[in-house]
Amino acid sequence: MNHRSTRNPEPGTRNPEPGTLRMTTESSSFLKPGDKQRLVEILEAAKSDIDRRRAEILLAFEAGESMREIAERIDAPVQRVLYWRREYLKRGLSLFD
């Protein structure tokens, strides 16, 4: 009987490390229609660092960056990046109100 472990990936493949999964693909978009332009406007005119950071995180997801890449670039914990991603998915751009 051949018992292949379900914990090991197929030869020649590997499991992605946590925080490195891409959230977008070429055929899909992370942001809702119209939100990208609004986020660019928020980023350019942000009156607070928190709004600027939120917009930057969401635009980075749209560009295909991983959570880890975003976190390293903006010097924030991966958990914070994930938090703002989840908040956007729940609330949309109302998180800037």
Secondary structure, DSSP 8 states (H G I E B T S, - for coil): -----SSS--TT-----TT---S--TT--SS-TTHHHHHHHHHHH-SSHHHHHHHHHHHHHHTT--HHHHHHHHT--HHHHHHHHHHHHHHGGGGG-
